[in-house]
Amino acid sequence: MSVFEQGVELVSRIRSADGKLQTKELLDVCRSVLPIVDKLGTGFSLVKYDVGGNIDRLAACAATKPEAYQADVFAMVRDDVAAGTHSDNSSVTKGLLWLKRAMEFIVALLDRLYTDPKVTLSQAASDTYYATLQKFHGWIVTGTFTVALKIVPSREDFFGKVGIQPGDQAALQQMHSFCTSFGAVLAEVQAFLAENGLDDPAKV
């Protein structure tokens, strides 16, 4: 099973029978994206580290009240807000926010590669970064990303590393299906955060 076939399968498990986003299943999808981040080159180690840290933060919180928090990822955030700790940089709310943002970046990058068969990976990554993450980054982090964006592999090498061979339209469609299905979940997370005033625009 390819990484994107696996991703689509994992996304299908996120929503429970009563329509809630389950924490472990959501984090499983995020973990499945880490090997893809790896294939973007060593410059993206910061993204991998950030994603991994936020996955661990959410998983640790979910383990404190597994029955409630596993069943609904937003339950953790509601309790975080009720406790007045949601604004802390180490809070579960900030963890979900930044995990969501990183996943949005990766999904948007993959979808750009799908919709524009001629764009280079470097150009697609740069365009996607400035359309998604850059507005939340100060000049130091932006500078770090600017360097990373210049040392990504070629489009062909990247596709080969994630199991998409030249002309393999079926594999490209699997990638697109993953982007579409997971993108819808991320949009739901974003809507929840925005509706509750938790989409913090502060730069890091």
Accessible surface in RSA format (square Angstrom, percent):
REM  Atomic radii and reference values for relative SASA: ProtOr
REM  Chains: A
REM  Algorithm: Lee & Richards
REM  Probe-radius: 1.40
REM  Slices: 20
REM RES _ NUM      All-atoms   Total-Side   Main-Chain    Non-polar    All polar
REM                ABS   REL    ABS   REL    ABS   REL    ABS   REL    ABS   REL
RES MET A   1   174.00  90.1  88.73  58.7  85.27 203.0  89.17  75.8  84.83 112.4
RES SER A   2    34.65  29.3  20.61  27.5  14.04  32.3  31.78  67.7   2.87   4.0
RES VAL A   3    34.08  22.4  22.79  20.6  11.30  27.2  26.45  23.0   7.64  20.7
RES PHE A   4     2.99   1.5   2.83   1.8   0.17   0.4   2.99   1.8   0.00   0.0
RES GLU A   5    68.28  39.2  61.42  46.5   6.86  16.3  13.13  25.4  55.16  45.0
RES GLN A   6    78.93  44.1  78.93  57.7   0.00   0.0  12.52  26.7  66.40  50.4
RES GLY A   7     0.84   1.0   0.00   N/A   0.84   1.0   0.84   2.3   0.00   0.0
RES VAL A   8    50.81  33.4  49.85  45.1   0.96   2.3  49.85  43.3   0.96   2.6
RES GLU A   9    71.97  41.3  68.79  52.0   3.17   7.6  18.28  35.4  53.68  43.8
RES LEU A  10    22.30  12.4  21.51  15.4   0.79   2.0  21.51  15.1   0.79   2.1
RES VAL A  11    12.80   8.4   7.90   7.2   4.90  11.8   7.90   6.9   4.90  13.3
RES SER A  12    80.41  68.0  43.90  58.6  36.51  84.1  48.40 103.1  32.02  44.9
RES ARG A  13   124.86  52.4 114.87  58.6   9.99  23.8  43.93  60.0  80.93  49.1
RES ILE A  14     0.93   0.5   0.93   0.7   0.00   0.0   0.93   0.7   0.00   0.0
RES ARG A  15   110.98  46.6  94.12  48.0  16.86  40.2  47.72  65.2  63.26  38.3
RES SER A  16    25.64  21.7  15.16  20.2  10.49  24.2  19.77  42.1   5.88   8.2
RES ALA A  17   122.68 112.8  70.23 108.4  52.45 119.3  83.44 117.5  39.24 103.9
RES ASP A  18   102.27  71.6  68.55  68.2  33.73  79.8  48.07 113.1  54.20  54.1
RES GLY A  19    32.68  40.3   0.00   N/A  32.68  40.3  21.48  59.0  11.20  25.1
RES LYS A  20    87.56  42.7  82.69  50.7   4.88  11.6  52.96  47.7  34.60  36.9
RES LEU A  21     2.05   1.1   0.67   0.5   1.39   3.5   0.67   0.5   1.39   3.7
RES GLN A  22    35.87  20.1  35.87  26.2   0.00   0.0   0.00   0.0  35.87  27.2
RES THR A  23     1.30   0.9   1.30   1.3   0.00   0.0   1.30   1.7   0.00   0.0
RES LYS A  24   120.10  58.6 116.74  71.6   3.36   8.0  90.39  81.4  29.71  31.6
RES GLU A  25    36.03  20.7  35.00  26.5   1.03   2.4   7.36  14.2  28.67  23.4
RES LEU A  26     3.88   2.2   3.88   2.8   0.00   0.0   3.88   2.7   0.00   0.0
RES LEU A  27     2.93   1.6   2.93   2.1   0.00   0.0   2.93   2.1   0.00   0.0
RES ASP A  28    31.95  22.4  28.52  28.4   3.43   8.1   8.07  19.0  23.88  23.8
RES VAL A  29     0.00   0.0   0.00   0.0   0.00   0.0   0.00   0.0   0.00   0.0
RES CYS A  30     1.51   1.1   1.51   1.7   0.00   0.0   0.00   0.0   1.51   1.6
RES ARG A  31    97.45  40.9  91.54  46.7   5.90  14.1  46.79  63.9  50.66  30.7
RES SER A  32    13.20  11.2   3.58   4.8   9.62  22.2  10.69  22.8   2.51   3.5
RES VAL A  33     0.72   0.5   0.72   0.6   0.00   0.0   0.72   0.6   0.00   0.0
RES LEU A  34    31.96  17.8  31.96  22.9   0.00   0.0  31.96  22.4   0.00   0.0
RES PRO A  35    59.34  43.2  57.77  52.7   1.56   5.7  59.25  48.9   0.08   0.5
RES ILE A  36     4.25   2.4   3.95   2.9   0.31   0.7   4.18   3.0   0.07   0.2
RES VAL A  37     0.71   0.5   0.44   0.4   0.27   0.7   0.44   0.4   0.27   0.7
RES ASP A  38    69.89  49.0  52.54  52.3  17.35  41.0  14.73  34.7  55.15  55.0
RES LYS A  39    63.21  30.8  60.53  37.1   2.68   6.4  36.84  33.2  26.37  28.1
RES LEU A  40     1.61   0.9   0.86   0.6   0.75   1.9   0.86   0.6   0.75   2.0
RES GLY A  41    23.07  28.5   0.00   N/A  23.07  28.5  19.72  54.1   3.35   7.5
RES THR A  42   119.73  85.2 104.25 105.7  15.48  36.9  89.37 120.0  30.36  45.9
RES GLY A  43    20.27  25.0   0.00   N/A  20.27  25.0  12.58  34.5   7.69  17.2
RES PHE A  44     1.99   1.0   0.68   0.4   1.31   3.4   1.81   1.1   0.18   0.5
RES SER A  45    71.46  60.4  64.32  85.8   7.14  16.4  42.21  89.9  29.25  41.0
RES LEU A  46    75.04  41.8  70.90  50.7   4.14  10.4  75.00  52.7   0.04   0.1
RES VAL A  47     7.26   4.8   4.88   4.4   2.37   5.7   7.26   6.3   0.00   0.0
RES LYS A  48    79.96  39.0  78.51  48.2   1.45   3.4  42.00  37.8  37.96  40.4
RES TYR A  49   174.31  81.4 164.55  93.6   9.76  25.4 124.63  93.7  49.68  61.2
RES ASP A  50    56.50  39.6  52.16  51.9   4.35  10.3  15.66  36.9  40.84  40.7
RES VAL A  51     0.07   0.0   0.00   0.0   0.07   0.2   0.07   0.1   0.00   0.0
RES GLY A  52    19.18  23.6   0.00   N/A  19.18  23.6  18.96  52.0   0.21   0.5
RES GLY A  53    39.03  48.1   0.00   N/A  39.03  48.1  31.30  85.9   7.74  17.3
RES ASN A  54     5.50   3.8   5.21   5.0   0.29   0.7   0.12   0.3   5.38   5.2
RES ILE A  55     2.34   1.3   2.34   1.7   0.00   0.0   2.34   1.7   0.00   0.0
RES ASP A  56    93.08  65.2  88.00  87.6   5.08  12.0  28.37  66.8  64.71  64.5
RES ARG A  57    73.93  31.0  64.32  32.8   9.61  22.9  29.45  40.2  44.48  27.0
RES LEU A  58     0.07   0.0   0.07   0.1   0.00   0.0   0.07   0.0   0.00   0.0
RES ALA A  59    33.10  30.4  25.84  39.9   7.26  16.5  27.95  39.4   5.15  13.6
RES ALA A  60    63.66  58.5  50.13  77.4  13.53  30.8  59.21  83.4   4.45  11.8
RES CYS A  61    31.75  24.0  25.92  28.9   5.83  13.7  13.17  33.4  18.58  20.0
RES ALA A  62    11.10  10.2  10.39  16.0   0.71   1.6  10.51  14.8   0.59   1.6
RES ALA A  63    74.68  68.7  49.25  76.0  25.43  57.9  56.66  79.8  18.03  47.8
RES THR A  64    98.84  70.3  67.35  68.3  31.49  75.0  69.35  93.2  29.49  44.6
RES LYS A  65    97.75  47.7  92.33  56.7   5.42  12.9  61.94  55.7  35.81  38.1
RES PRO A  66    81.92  59.7  80.09  73.0   1.83   6.6  80.48  66.4   1.45   9.0
RES GLU A  67   162.53  93.3 145.44 110.0  17.09  40.7  68.07 131.7  94.46  77.1
RES ALA A  68    46.39  42.7  34.87  53.8  11.52  26.2  43.69  61.5   2.71   7.2
RES TYR A  69    15.11   7.1  15.11   8.6   0.00   0.0   2.84   2.1  12.27  15.1
RES GLN A  70    51.03  28.5  51.03  37.3   0.00   0.0  39.91  85.0  11.11   8.4
RES ALA A  71    45.69  42.0  41.93  64.7   3.76   8.5  45.23  63.7   0.46   1.2
RES ASP A  72    12.92   9.1  12.92  12.9   0.00   0.0   4.37  10.3   8.55   8.5
RES VAL A  73     0.06   0.0   0.06   0.1   0.00   0.0   0.06   0.1   0.00   0.0
RES PHE A  74    17.94   9.0  17.94  11.1   0.00   0.0  17.94  10.9   0.00   0.0
RES ALA A  75    19.74  18.2  18.08  27.9   1.67   3.8  19.40  27.3   0.35   0.9
RES MET A  76     2.21   1.1   0.07   0.0   2.14   5.1   0.23   0.2   1.99   2.6
RES VAL A  77     0.46   0.3   0.46   0.4   0.00   0.0   0.46   0.4   0.00   0.0
RES ARG A  78   121.26  50.9 112.67  57.4   8.59  20.4  59.71  81.6  61.55  37.3
RES ASP A  79    55.66  39.0  51.76  51.5   3.90   9.2  16.62  39.1  39.03  38.9
RES ASP A  80    13.96   9.8   8.59   8.6   5.37  12.7   5.69  13.4   8.27   8.3
RES VAL A  81    60.92  40.1  52.77  47.8   8.16  19.7  52.77  45.8   8.16  22.1
RES ALA A  82    91.29  83.9  47.60  73.5  43.69  99.4  59.68  84.0  31.61  83.7
RES ALA A  83    72.43  66.6  36.75  56.7  35.68  81.2  48.63  68.5  23.80  63.0
RES GLY A  84    52.18  64.4   0.00   N/A  52.18  64.4  24.59  67.5  27.60  61.8
RES THR A  85    57.00  40.5  56.56  57.3   0.44   1.0  51.19  68.8   5.81   8.8
RES HIS A  86    48.48  26.5  47.45  33.0   1.03   2.6  26.92  27.7  21.55  25.1
RES SER A  87    73.69  62.3  60.20  80.3  13.50  31.1  38.92  82.9  34.77  48.7
RES ASP A  88    73.88  51.8  67.83  67.5   6.06  14.3  17.59  41.4  56.30  56.1
RES ASN A  89   128.07  88.3 114.14 110.3  13.92  33.5  33.81  81.4  94.25  91.1
RES SER A  90    88.97  75.2  73.35  97.9  15.61  36.0  46.03  98.0  42.94  60.2
RES SER A  91     8.22   6.9   0.15   0.2   8.07  18.6   8.22  17.5   0.00   0.0
RES VAL A  92    13.04   8.6   8.65   7.8   4.39  10.6   8.65   7.5   4.39  11.9
RES THR A  93     2.25   1.6   2.25   2.3   0.00   0.0   2.25   3.0   0.00   0.0
RES LYS A  94    23.39  11.4  22.81  14.0   0.59   1.4  12.95  11.7  10.45  11.1
RES GLY A  95     0.12   0.1   0.00   N/A   0.12   0.1   0.12   0.3   0.00   0.0
RES LEU A  96     2.91   1.6   2.91   2.1   0.00   0.0   2.91   2.0   0.00   0.0
RES LEU A  97     0.50   0.3   0.50   0.4   0.00   0.0   0.50   0.3   0.00   0.0
RES TRP A  98    38.29  15.4  38.07  18.4   0.22   0.5  27.35  14.6  10.95  17.8
RES LEU A  99     2.67   1.5   2.59   1.9   0.08   0.2   2.67   1.9   0.00   0.0
RES LYS A 100     9.67   4.7   7.65   4.7   2.02   4.8   2.86   2.6   6.81   7.3
RES ARG A 101     4.02   1.7   3.23   1.6   0.79   1.9   2.72   3.7   1.30   0.8
RES ALA A 102     5.58   5.1   5.47   8.4   0.12   0.3   5.47   7.7   0.11   0.3
RES MET A 103     0.19   0.1   0.18   0.1   0.02   0.0   0.19   0.2   0.00   0.0
RES GLU A 104    49.82  28.6  45.79  34.6   4.04   9.6  18.42  35.6  31.40  25.6
RES PHE A 105     0.00   0.0   0.00   0.0   0.00   0.0   0.00   0.0   0.00   0.0
RES ILE A 106     1.15   0.7   1.15   0.9   0.00   0.0   1.15   0.8   0.00   0.0
RES VAL A 107    14.85   9.8  14.85  13.4   0.00   0.0  14.85  12.9   0.00   0.0
RES ALA A 108    36.90  33.9  26.84  41.4  10.06  22.9  32.97  46.4   3.93  10.4
RES LEU A 109     0.96   0.5   0.96   0.7   0.00   0.0   0.96   0.7   0.00   0.0
RES LEU A 110     0.89   0.5   0.89   0.6   0.00   0.0   0.89   0.6   0.00   0.0
RES ASP A 111    42.84  30.0  42.59  42.4   0.25   0.6   8.28  19.5  34.56  34.5
RES ARG A 112    69.12  29.0  65.19  33.2   3.93   9.3  30.09  41.1  39.03  23.7
RES LEU A 113     0.34   0.2   0.00   0.0   0.34   0.9   0.00   0.0   0.34   0.9
RES TYR A 114    66.83  31.2  51.49  29.3  15.34  39.9  26.06  19.6  40.77  50.3
RES THR A 115    88.38  62.9  57.47  58.3  30.91  73.7  53.21  71.5  35.17  53.2
RES ASP A 116    45.10  31.6  43.42  43.2   1.67   4.0  12.22  28.8  32.88  32.8
RES PRO A 117    97.03  70.7  81.51  74.3  15.52  56.4  81.51  67.3  15.52  96.5
RES LYS A 118   185.86  90.7 158.82  97.4  27.05  64.4 111.95 100.8  73.91  78.7
RES VAL A 119    13.25   8.7   5.42   4.9   7.83  18.9  13.05  11.3   0.20   0.5
RES THR A 120    79.42  56.5  76.97  78.0   2.45   5.8  73.17  98.3   6.25   9.5
RES LEU A 121     0.74   0.4   0.10   0.1   0.64   1.6   0.10   0.1   0.64   1.7
RES SER A 122    45.29  38.3  44.04  58.8   1.25   2.9  25.10  53.5  20.18  28.3
RES GLN A 123    88.47  49.5  85.44  62.4   3.03   7.2  27.28  58.1  61.19  46.4
RES ALA A 124     0.00   0.0   0.00   0.0   0.00   0.0   0.00   0.0   0.00   0.0
RES ALA A 125     0.00   0.0   0.00   0.0   0.00   0.0   0.00   0.0   0.00   0.0
RES SER A 126    31.88  26.9  31.88  42.6   0.00   0.0  10.79  23.0  21.09  29.6
RES ASP A 127    54.72  38.3  44.82  44.6   9.90  23.4  21.71  51.1  33.01  32.9
RES THR A 128     9.18   6.5   5.03   5.1   4.15   9.9   5.22   7.0   3.96   6.0
RES TYR A 129     0.00   0.0   0.00   0.0   0.00   0.0   0.00   0.0   0.00   0.0
RES TYR A 130   109.74  51.2  89.41  50.9  20.32  52.9  71.78  53.9  37.96  46.8
RES ALA A 131    72.72  66.9  43.92  67.8  28.80  65.5  54.14  76.2  18.59  49.2
RES THR A 132    30.45  21.7  24.40  24.7   6.05  14.4  28.71  38.6   1.74   2.6
RES LEU A 133     8.33   4.6   8.33   6.0   0.00   0.0   8.33   5.8   0.00   0.0
RES GLN A 134    46.43  26.0  46.43  33.9   0.00   0.0   0.29   0.6  46.14  35.0
RES LYS A 135   116.75  57.0 108.54  66.6   8.22  19.6  59.90  53.9  56.86  60.6
RES PHE A 136    25.52  12.8  25.52  15.8   0.00   0.0  25.52  15.5   0.00   0.0
RES HIS A 137    11.68   6.4   9.23   6.4   2.45   6.3   0.65   0.7  11.03  12.8
RES GLY A 138    20.99  25.9   0.00   N/A  20.99  25.9  20.99  57.6   0.00   0.0
RES TRP A 139   210.73  84.6 196.73  95.2  14.00  32.9 175.15  93.4  35.58  57.7
RES ILE A 140   115.34  65.6 109.30  81.4   6.04  14.6 111.95  80.6   3.39   9.2
RES VAL A 141    33.36  22.0  32.48  29.4   0.88   2.1  33.25  28.9   0.11   0.3
RES THR A 142    20.18  14.4  20.18  20.5   0.00   0.0  19.83  26.6   0.34   0.5
RES GLY A 143    33.07  40.8   0.00   N/A  33.07  40.8  30.99  85.0   2.08   4.7
RES THR A 144    62.46  44.4  53.61  54.3   8.85  21.1  38.60  51.9  23.85  36.1
RES PHE A 145    11.11   5.6  10.52   6.5   0.59   1.5  11.11   6.7   0.00   0.0
RES THR A 146    43.48  30.9  42.95  43.5   0.53   1.3  39.30  52.8   4.18   6.3
RES VAL A 147    94.07  61.9  93.54  84.7   0.53   1.3  94.07  81.7   0.00   0.0
RES ALA A 148     4.27   3.9   3.17   4.9   1.10   2.5   3.69   5.2   0.58   1.5
RES LEU A 149     6.74   3.8   6.65   4.8   0.09   0.2   6.65   4.7   0.09   0.2
RES LYS A 150   156.16  76.2 127.41  78.2  28.75  68.4  77.65  69.9  78.51  83.6
RES ILE A 151    98.34  56.0  75.67  56.4  22.67  54.6  82.05  59.1  16.29  44.2
RES VAL A 152    19.21  12.6   0.86   0.8  18.36  44.2   0.86   0.7  18.36  49.8
RES PRO A 153    25.62  18.7  11.07  10.1  14.56  52.9  23.28  19.2   2.35  14.6
RES SER A 154    55.18  46.6  38.46  51.3  16.72  38.5  45.58  97.1   9.60  13.5
RES ARG A 155    26.67  11.2  24.66  12.6   2.01   4.8  11.71  16.0  14.96   9.1
RES GLU A 156   115.76  66.5 103.70  78.5  12.06  28.7  59.78 115.6  55.98  45.7
RES ASP A 157    81.25  56.9  74.97  74.6   6.29  14.9  10.50  24.7  70.75  70.6
RES PHE A 158     0.26   0.1   0.26   0.2   0.00   0.0   0.26   0.2   0.00   0.0
RES PHE A 159    18.10   9.1  18.10  11.2   0.00   0.0  18.10  11.0   0.00   0.0
RES GLY A 160    33.23  41.0   0.00   N/A  33.23  41.0  18.81  51.6  14.42  32.3
RES LYS A 161   116.21  56.7  90.90  55.8  25.31  60.3  61.31  55.2  54.90  58.5
RES VAL A 162    11.18   7.4   2.09   1.9   9.09  21.9   8.20   7.1   2.98   8.1
RES GLY A 163    43.51  53.7   0.00   N/A  43.51  53.7  26.63  73.1  16.88  37.8
RES ILE A 164     5.67   3.2   4.32   3.2   1.35   3.3   4.32   3.1   1.35   3.7
RES GLN A 165   100.83  56.4  99.40  72.6   1.43   3.4  48.80 103.9  52.03  39.5
RES PRO A 166   126.06  91.9  91.82  83.7  34.24 124.5 104.30  86.1  21.75 135.2
RES GLY A 167    67.58  83.3   0.00   N/A  67.58  83.3  33.29  91.4  34.28  76.8
RES ASP A 168    49.85  34.9  42.37  42.2   7.48  17.7  15.10  35.5  34.75  34.7
RES GLN A 169   123.10  68.8 116.98  85.5   6.12  14.6  59.47 126.6  63.63  48.3
RES ALA A 170    68.96  63.4  56.07  86.5  12.89  29.3  64.29  90.5   4.67  12.4
RES ALA A 171     9.59   8.8   8.08  12.5   1.51   3.4   8.77  12.3   0.83   2.2
RES LEU A 172    26.96  15.0  26.96  19.3   0.00   0.0  26.96  18.9   0.00   0.0
RES GLN A 173    83.81  46.9  83.67  61.2   0.13   0.3  41.85  89.1  41.96  31.8
RES GLN A 174    53.43  29.9  51.32  37.5   2.11   5.0  20.71  44.1  32.72  24.8
RES MET A 175     0.00   0.0   0.00   0.0   0.00   0.0   0.00   0.0   0.00   0.0
RES HIS A 176    46.53  25.4  46.52  32.3   0.02   0.0  22.96  23.7  23.57  27.4
RES SER A 177    42.72  36.1  36.46  48.7   6.26  14.4  21.59  46.0  21.12  29.6
RES PHE A 178     2.40   1.2   2.40   1.5   0.00   0.0   2.40   1.5   0.00   0.0
RES CYS A 179     4.69   3.6   1.74   1.9   2.96   7.0   1.94   4.9   2.76   3.0
RES THR A 180    84.81  60.3  72.30  73.3  12.50  29.8  74.11  99.5  10.70  16.2
RES SER A 181    36.40  30.8  26.58  35.5   9.82  22.6  34.21  72.9   2.19   3.1
RES PHE A 182     0.00   0.0   0.00   0.0   0.00   0.0   0.00   0.0   0.00   0.0
RES GLY A 183    22.58  27.8   0.00   N/A  22.58  27.8  16.87  46.3   5.71  12.8
RES ALA A 184    65.41  60.1  50.23  77.5  15.18  34.5  57.94  81.6   7.47  19.8
RES VAL A 185    10.16   6.7  10.16   9.2   0.00   0.0  10.16   8.8   0.00   0.0
RES LEU A 186     6.60   3.7   6.60   4.7   0.00   0.0   6.60   4.6   0.00   0.0
RES ALA A 187    59.40  54.6  49.22  76.0  10.18  23.1  54.78  77.1   4.62  12.2
RES GLU A 188    59.78  34.3  52.90  40.0   6.87  16.4  30.40  58.8  29.38  24.0
RES VAL A 189     1.33   0.9   1.33   1.2   0.00   0.0   1.33   1.2   0.00   0.0
RES GLN A 190    46.92  26.2  46.92  34.3   0.00   0.0  27.88  59.3  19.04  14.4
RES ALA A 191    43.71  40.2  36.57  56.4   7.14  16.2  43.47  61.2   0.25   0.7
RES PHE A 192    22.40  11.2  20.36  12.6   2.04   5.3  22.01  13.3   0.39   1.1
RES LEU A 193     0.00   0.0   0.00   0.0   0.00   0.0   0.00   0.0   0.00   0.0
RES ALA A 194    52.88  48.6  32.98  50.9  19.90  45.3  35.52  50.0  17.36  46.0
RES GLU A 195   144.13  82.7 102.93  77.9  41.20  98.1  49.87  96.5  94.26  77.0
RES ASN A 196    79.12  54.6  53.59  51.8  25.54  61.5  14.32  34.5  64.80  62.6
RES GLY A 197    69.52  85.7   0.00   N/A  69.52  85.7  37.82 103.8  31.71  71.0
RES LEU A 198    14.54   8.1   9.17   6.6   5.37  13.5  12.73   8.9   1.80   4.9
RES ASP A 199    47.77  33.5  33.89  33.7  13.87  32.8   9.10  21.4  38.67  38.6
RES ASP A 200    44.46  31.1  38.75  38.6   5.71  13.5  17.88  42.1  26.58  26.5
RES PRO A 201   102.47  74.7  92.76  84.6   9.71  35.3  92.95  76.7   9.52  59.2
RES ALA A 202    58.59  53.9  44.49  68.7  14.10  32.1  55.82  78.6   2.77   7.3
RES LYS A 203   124.18  60.6  95.90  58.8  28.29  67.3  79.47  71.5  44.72  47.6
RES VAL A 204    89.31  58.8  60.43  54.7  28.88  69.6  88.36  76.8   0.95   2.6
END  Absolute sums over single chains surface
CHAIN  1 A     9595.7       7691.5       1904.2       5882.5       3713.2
END  Absolute sums over all chains
TOTAL          9595.7       7691.5       1904.2       5882.5       3713.2
